[in-house]
């Protein structure tokens, strides 16, 4: 397990580097919420959680991953490239005209995606439809949905939470990237979500509350979620917006502002030091 965790941490550092490079190249995008979700996405794709096959993206028995907080597309694209789904050279085309890597995931341009997302609040509802289809067809694959805390202001999040809990859809797993911020300010200023754990429990969900940057805790929570039966699971992952780059951490300026070339050099230097500390 220790070696696996170290490898996952190194992969997370690499994904952060790719996120920053593609955003600097595009001169636009969302670093804060992409960086906060890195450990979650790393554990899903490289920790043996998701059943998936880069050589066969449409594998019928694959687990489905939906990035409901679609503006964090850079973390998904970085993971898809690292896993072998897309050519790594495509990352430099982020947000460019004609690129399959749009600012929000677009299934029309990148068909291997499970859904086009970014109109916030819809990811769990999409997963519910897929979950019912799987149950009707007696299929065992599961749905994983990454949502944001700013996104959790949307009423559709709570309608879908109520529905999935009522119908005991235990093949639906939600991960809440709880980094404390949204576009305009801290969540507690815009619309306080607390008591977040109690709200999900009240909707009949299995709730796992973790540090979203503790790789061992993230991996364990995802494995527990996949194994849990009788009700859907939500993982409340407490994270830091802009995690891994000192001047971006908890700095809401970087919600939707790409790093400059000078900032990129500083950020990559910090990540290289983090890598050196692991090897």
Secondary structure, DSSP 8 states (H G I E B T S, - for coil): -HHHHHHHHHHHHHHHHHHHHHHHHHT-S-HHHHHTTHHHHHHHHHSS-S---TT-TT-TT--EEEESSGGGHHHHHHHHHHHTSS-GGGGGGTT-TT-S--SS--TTTSTTSS----STT-HHHHHHHHHHHHHHTT----EEEEEETTGGGSHHHHHHHHHHHHTT-TTEEEEEEE-SB-SSSBHHHH----SHHHHHHHTT-EEEEEETT-HHHHHHHHHHHHH--SS-EEEEEE--TTTT-TTTTT-GGGGS----HHHHHHHHHHHHHHHHHH-
